[in-house]
Amino acid sequence: SQLDDSKVLVLSTVKIKNQLNGMEMNYTLVAESEADLASGKISVNSPIAKALLAKAVGDVVDVMTPAGAMQFKILEITL
């Protein structure tokens, strides 16, 4: 209960919405060794996680991925 859930941190679970296609996704930011995309765990070193770190609900982030530029809106942050 002491942790701040107003900003995205390591171990935060973040609900984001792809601004281009409206698709919503949930990701938990974890250490590289714990990353498992199939279970929604992405490495803090991934392009999406790097863009989300320290952002707040309502923020829109631009991410350059191997598939090209993407834009996500942060809908919810939980721990």
N, CA, C and O of each residue as an XYZ file, in Angstrom:
316
protein
N       0.826     -1.207      0.000
C       0.000      0.000      0.000
C       0.863      1.261      0.000
O       0.355      2.367     -0.186
N       2.159      1.092      0.208
C       3.068      2.231      0.209
C       3.523      2.607     -1.198
O       4.071      3.689     -1.411
N       3.294      1.710     -2.156
C       3.763      1.960     -3.511
C       2.842      2.929     -4.242
O       1.630      2.939     -4.027
N       3.429      3.729     -5.097
C       2.709      4.744     -5.850
C       2.140      4.136     -7.127
O       2.895      3.666     -7.978
N       0.814      4.141     -7.269
C       0.223      3.597     -8.494
C      -0.292      4.703     -9.422
O      -1.082      4.449    -10.331
N       0.172      5.932     -9.175
C      -0.237      7.034    -10.044
C       0.651      7.112    -11.292
O       0.291      7.761    -12.274
N       1.802      6.452    -11.249
C       2.732      6.420    -12.380
C       3.116      4.971    -12.664
O       3.061      4.117    -11.779
N       3.500      4.711    -13.894
C       3.917      3.367    -14.286
C       5.319      3.098    -13.742
O       6.245      3.877    -13.967
N       5.461      1.988    -13.026
C       6.726      1.564    -12.441
C       6.999      0.113    -12.832
O       6.143     -0.547    -13.421
N       8.184     -0.377    -12.505
C       8.471     -1.799    -12.672
C       7.485     -2.556    -11.781
O       7.252     -2.156    -10.641
N       6.915     -3.626    -12.282
C       5.902     -4.474    -11.649
C       4.499     -3.889    -11.715
O       3.563     -4.509    -11.212
N       4.321     -2.719    -12.318
C       2.976     -2.188    -12.543
C       2.288     -3.011    -13.627
O       2.927     -3.501    -14.558
N       0.975     -3.150    -13.484
C       0.162     -3.701    -14.568
C      -0.549     -2.513    -15.189
O      -1.211     -1.734    -14.503
N      -0.401     -2.389    -16.492
C      -0.889     -1.211    -17.206
C      -1.896     -1.634    -18.269
O      -1.623     -2.515    -19.084
N      -3.056     -0.998    -18.250
C      -4.052     -1.221    -19.301
C      -3.893     -0.083    -20.298
O      -4.033      1.088    -19.948
N      -3.599     -0.441    -21.548
C      -3.382      0.571    -22.578
C      -4.318      0.326    -23.755
O      -4.788     -0.789    -23.979
N      -4.572      1.392    -24.493
C      -5.424      1.309    -25.673
C      -4.640      1.786    -26.876
O      -4.089      2.887    -26.873
N      -4.592      0.958    -27.902
C      -3.948      1.324    -29.158
C      -4.824      2.386    -29.820
O      -5.985      2.124    -30.136
N      -4.279      3.569    -30.028
C      -5.047      4.684    -30.558
C      -5.424      4.493    -32.029
O      -6.342      5.152    -32.518
N      -4.730      3.602    -32.737
C      -5.016      3.392    -34.151
C      -6.165      2.415    -34.381
O      -7.034      2.662    -35.217
N      -6.174      1.311    -33.644
C      -7.205      0.295    -33.892
C      -8.183      0.101    -32.732
O      -9.118     -0.692    -32.843
N      -7.976      0.824    -31.607
C      -8.893      0.744    -30.471
C      -8.723     -0.482    -29.600
O      -9.474     -0.669    -28.643
N      -7.741     -1.327    -29.915
C      -7.522     -2.550    -29.142
C      -6.954     -2.227    -27.765
O      -6.034     -1.418    -27.645
N      -7.503     -2.863    -26.719
C      -7.004     -2.670    -25.351
C      -6.174     -3.876    -24.942
O      -6.500     -5.017    -25.268
N      -5.078     -3.592    -24.212
C      -4.171     -4.645    -23.771
C      -3.757     -4.384    -22.327
O      -3.729     -3.240    -21.874
N      -3.439     -5.449    -21.620
C      -2.891     -5.341    -20.273
C      -1.493     -5.927    -20.285
O      -1.278     -7.041    -20.764
N      -0.540     -5.167    -19.751
C       0.836     -5.640    -19.643
C       1.350     -5.392    -18.236
O       1.045     -4.370    -17.621
N       2.130     -6.336    -17.735
C       2.853     -6.153    -16.484
C       4.312     -5.976    -16.849
O       4.875     -6.778    -17.593
N       4.934     -4.909    -16.316
C       6.339     -4.630    -16.608
C       7.209     -5.406    -15.628
O       7.109     -5.221    -14.416
N       8.059     -6.272    -16.158
C       8.887     -7.154    -15.333
C      10.342     -7.112    -15.798
O      10.663     -6.522    -16.830
N      11.214     -7.749    -15.017
C      12.622     -7.864    -15.393
C      12.746     -8.698    -16.661
O      11.879     -9.517    -16.968
N      13.829     -8.479    -17.390
C      14.085     -9.183    -18.652
C      13.906    -10.696    -18.507
O      13.313    -11.338    -19.375
N      14.411    -11.258    -17.427
C      14.378    -12.716    -17.236
C      12.971    -13.257    -16.968
O      12.739    -14.457    -17.110
N      12.033    -12.391    -16.584
C      10.669    -12.831    -16.278
C       9.688    -12.551    -17.405
O       8.514    -12.911    -17.309
N      10.154    -11.915    -18.468
C       9.265    -11.537    -19.568
C       8.630    -12.764    -20.217
O       9.302    -13.761    -20.480
N       7.322    -12.673    -20.471
C       6.573    -13.740    -21.114
C       5.346    -13.108    -21.757
O       4.316    -12.926    -21.107
N       5.463    -12.775    -23.036
C       4.402    -12.056    -23.722
C       3.077    -12.818    -23.696
O       2.013    -12.202    -23.640
N       3.130    -14.128    -23.737
C       1.910    -14.938    -23.732
C       1.098    -14.726    -22.457
O      -0.128    -14.839    -22.476
N       1.771    -14.420    -21.351
C       1.053    -14.175    -20.102
C       0.977    -12.680    -19.773
O       0.632    -12.302    -18.653
N       1.298    -11.839    -20.750
C       1.142    -10.395    -20.562
C       2.268     -9.725    -19.804
O       2.111     -8.601    -19.328
N       3.403    -10.397    -19.683
C       4.548     -9.820    -18.971
C       5.581     -9.355    -19.989
O       6.117    -10.158    -20.753
N       5.859     -8.045    -19.993
C       6.847     -7.518    -20.934
C       8.048     -6.977    -20.175
O       7.926     -6.470    -19.059
N       9.192     -7.095    -20.795
C      10.437     -6.623    -20.201
C      10.433     -5.105    -20.085
O       9.942     -4.406    -20.972
N      10.988     -4.601    -18.978
C      11.110     -3.149    -18.813
C      12.045     -2.563    -19.859
O      12.082     -1.346    -20.045
N      12.807     -3.424    -20.551
C      13.720     -2.957    -21.593
C      13.071     -2.926    -22.978
O      13.704     -2.510    -23.949
N      11.812     -3.364    -23.075
C      11.130     -3.358    -24.370
C      10.738     -1.923    -24.742
O      10.584     -1.077    -23.862
N      10.578     -1.649    -26.034
C      10.210     -0.289    -26.448
C       8.913      0.212    -25.811
O       8.823      1.376    -25.419
N       7.906     -0.664    -25.708
C       6.633     -0.234    -25.117
C       6.810      0.100    -23.641
O       6.334      1.138    -23.180
N       7.493     -0.769    -22.893
C       7.694     -0.529    -21.469
C       8.506      0.737    -21.226
O       8.179      1.519    -20.334
N       9.554      0.946    -22.006
C      10.370      2.156    -21.842
C       9.532      3.414    -22.040
O       9.717      4.409    -21.339
N       8.600      3.362    -23.008
C       7.749      4.526    -23.270
C       6.735      4.746    -22.150
O       6.344      5.881    -21.880
N       6.306      3.658    -21.494
C       5.278      3.760    -20.454
C       5.826      4.183    -19.092
O       5.114      4.815    -18.311
N       7.076      3.844    -18.801
C       7.639      4.126    -17.480
C       7.494      5.598    -17.104
O       7.781      6.484    -17.909
N       7.049      5.849    -15.881
C       6.893      7.179    -15.288
C       5.723      7.979    -15.863
O       5.568      9.159    -15.548
N       4.900      7.347    -16.700
C       3.728      8.023    -17.239
C       2.523      7.773    -16.331
O       2.557      6.879    -15.486
N       1.453      8.565    -16.503
C       0.266      8.477    -15.660
C      -0.961      8.126    -16.497
O      -0.925      8.171    -17.727
N      -2.056      7.773    -15.803
C      -3.319      7.484    -16.474
C      -3.738      8.706    -17.289
O      -3.674      9.840    -16.816
N      -4.165      8.450    -18.512
C      -4.583      9.532    -19.405
C      -3.496      9.979    -20.357
O      -3.784     10.603    -21.379
N      -2.233      9.664    -20.034
C      -1.130     10.037    -20.914
C      -1.190      9.228    -22.209
O      -1.591      8.064    -22.210
N      -0.789      9.858    -23.299
C      -0.671      9.182    -24.585
C       0.813      9.104    -24.915
O       1.513     10.116    -24.897
N       1.288      7.901    -25.218
C       2.712      7.705    -25.501
C       2.909      7.230    -26.929
O       2.118      6.451    -27.461
N       3.972      7.713    -27.532
C       4.369      7.279    -28.869
C       5.474      6.252    -28.712
O       6.429      6.466    -27.965
N       5.341      5.135    -29.418
C       6.307      4.043    -29.317
C       6.779      3.657    -30.699
O       5.971      3.437    -31.601
N       8.087      3.572    -30.869
C       8.644      3.076    -32.129
C       8.939      1.593    -31.933
O       9.841      1.224    -31.181
N       8.174      0.753    -32.614
C       8.336     -0.691    -32.512
C       8.876     -1.225    -33.838
O       8.919     -0.496    -34.829
N       9.282     -2.481    -33.857
C       9.726     -3.059    -35.131
C       8.636     -2.987    -36.211
O       8.933     -2.970    -37.406
N       7.368     -2.944    -35.771
C       6.253     -2.870    -36.723
C       5.960     -1.435    -37.150
O       5.076     -1.204    -37.975
N       6.696     -0.465    -36.595
C       6.474      0.935    -36.942
C       5.994      1.747    -35.751
O       5.909      1.238    -34.633
N       5.683      3.010    -36.000
C       5.258      3.905    -34.923
C       3.851      3.541    -34.457
O       2.957      3.293    -35.266
N       3.673      3.514    -33.122
C       2.370      3.226    -32.532
C       2.094      4.251    -31.451
O       3.013      4.866    -30.909
N       0.811      4.432    -31.140
C       0.427      5.385    -30.103
C      -0.543      4.683    -29.155
O      -1.520      4.067    -29.581
N      -0.245      4.792    -27.851
C      -1.074      4.133    -26.834
C      -1.518      5.153    -25.795
O      -0.775      6.068    -25.440
N      -2.756      4.975    -25.313
C      -3.267      5.792    -24.207
C      -3.316      4.914    -22.972
O      -3.792      3.781    -23.033
N      -2.826      5.425    -21.848
C      -2.841      4.674    -20.594
C      -4.216      4.830    -19.958
O      -4.648      5.941    -19.648
N      -4.902      3.697    -19.767
C      -6.254      3.693    -19.213
C      -6.278      3.422    -17.718
O      -7.120      3.955    -16.995
N      -5.332      2.574    -17.250
C      -5.363      2.146    -15.849
C      -3.997      1.644    -15.434
O      -3.283      1.025    -16.224
N      -3.632      1.918    -14.172
C      -2.372      1.421    -13.610
C      -2.697      0.730    -12.286
O      -3.327      1.326    -11.413
N      -2.275     -0.508    -12.139
C      -2.446     -1.228    -10.878
C      -1.129     -1.883    -10.497
O      -0.234     -2.043    -11.326
N      -1.029     -2.257     -9.232
C       0.188     -2.919     -8.752
C      -0.085     -4.363     -8.424
O       0.821     -5.082     -8.004
